[in-house]
């Protein structure tokens, strides 16, 4: 008798959808409420709302590349999201150390893809700073991508199962 397969972790895509929803809602608020390129203090000396746009990738990488980067980063995000969704389908539902970070990266990537396709750029609005030193502005999607990437690295480095295929459905 064959063993019944474990449910896949695709249910975690609901978290991805939540990230996309929060990201798009926050950007709609930013576009309707915040002035462009004008700091609006949240916590003096540390945090501003600052509406800006990014045509490149993290830290505005390739932002002045002439336009081709829009399609490159869109295709890259869709490809990585598809690969991570495939891995989720092969991951047991309870393997949250894999599923959670994958879902965060997928949600963040799709949130920024929507911006690229709708606006031709990504809307950024969270600015942290100390004195005159500012961190590049970012958004909820970026936060989810970074959190997911850190999760993938940390959970991968400190996996104590001793089995590289831990959590993978057979």
N, C-alpha and C positions, 0 to 999 in steps of 0.2 A: 504494500500500500504506500502510495507516495505521500510525503509530508506536505501539509498545507503550507503554502508560502506565507511568510509574515507580511503584514501590511507595509507598504512602502512609505517613505517619508514625504511623499508628495503633498500630504496634508499641510506640511510646513510652508507650502506656497501661499497659504492664507496669511502668514506673517509677511511674506513678500508683498502681497496685495495691500496689507495694512501700511507698510512702509511707503509704497507708491501713493496710496491715498493721503497719508499725512504729508508727504513731500509735495504733492501737487496742491493740496489745500494750502499749505504754508506759502508756496510760491504765488498762488492766486492772491492771497492776502498781501504779500509783498508788492506785487504788481499793482494792486489797487490802493495801497495805503502808504507805501514808503516813497519818498523822493529819491531820484537817482543820485548816486555818488555823494550822498549827504549823510554823515554819521548821525544816528539817533541813539543817544546813550540808553543802555539798559542797566549796566552797573558801571558807574564812573571809574575810569582807570583800568577797566578790564574788558568790557563787552559792549559792542554797538550793534544795532541793526544797521546794515550798510548795503543798499541795493546796488549790485553791480552785475556784470555779465561776463561769462567765460566762454570763448569759442574754442578753447583748447581742452586739455585734460587737467589733471591735478597741478596746482600751482601755475596755471595758465600755460602749461607746456604746449608748444606748437600753436599758441593762440594767434600768432601773426603769420601762419603758414599759407594763407591765400584762399582758404575755403575747402580744400580737399579733406582737411582734418575732420570736418563735420561728418562726412560719410565714413571715414576710417574709424573714428571713435564710436559711431553708431553701430557699424558692423562688428567691431570688436566687442562692444557691450552685449549685443544680441548673441554673438557666438559664445561668449563666456557664460551668459545666462542660460543658453541652451545646454551647454555642457554641464553646468551645475545642476540644472533641472534633471538631466539624464542621470547624473550621479545620485540625486535625491530619489529617483525612481528605483535605483539599485540599493538604496540604503534602508535599513530597517527603521520603522517609525520611531522607535524608542532611542535610536542613536542620536540624541540631541546634540552631542558634541560635534557631529558633522552637519546635521540638518540645520541647526540654528545659524551658524555662520554662513552656510550656503544660501539660506533664505534671505539673510540680510544683504548679502552681495547682490543677489538677483533683484531684490526690491530696489536697492539703491541704483543699480545699473539701469533698470527699466525707467525709474523716475527721471534720470538724467537723459535717457533716450527720448522720452516724451518731450522734454524741453528742447532738445536739439531739433526734433522734427517739427515742433510747433513754432519755435521762435528762431531757430538757427544758432542758438547759443544756450548755455545753461544759466539759470538765474541763481546767483549766490547772494546771501544776505546776512550771514552770521560772521561777525568780525570780532576776534579777540585781540587784545593788545595790552602791552605794558609800556608805559611812557610813550616814546615815539616808535617803538618796535611793534609792528603789527603782523599777525599771522594772516596768510591769504584768506579772503572771505570764502565761506563754504555754505553748504545747505544740509538739509536732513538726509537727502540721498547720499551725499558724500560721507556723512557720519555713519550711515548704515554700511557703506562699502568698507570704510576703514575699520569699523567694529567687526564686521564679518571677516576681513582679511586678518586682523589680529587674532580672532577666534580660531581661524584655520591654522595659523602659525602656532599659537599657544597650545591648542588641543593636539595638534600634530606632534609638537616637540615633547609634550608631556604625556603622551599616550602610554599608559602602563599596561595595556593588554598584551603587549609583546607580539601581537598578530597584526600585520599591516592591513589585512582584509577585515579588521574588526568593524562590525556594523553593516557589512555588505551582505545583501541577500543572495542566496544561492538558488 
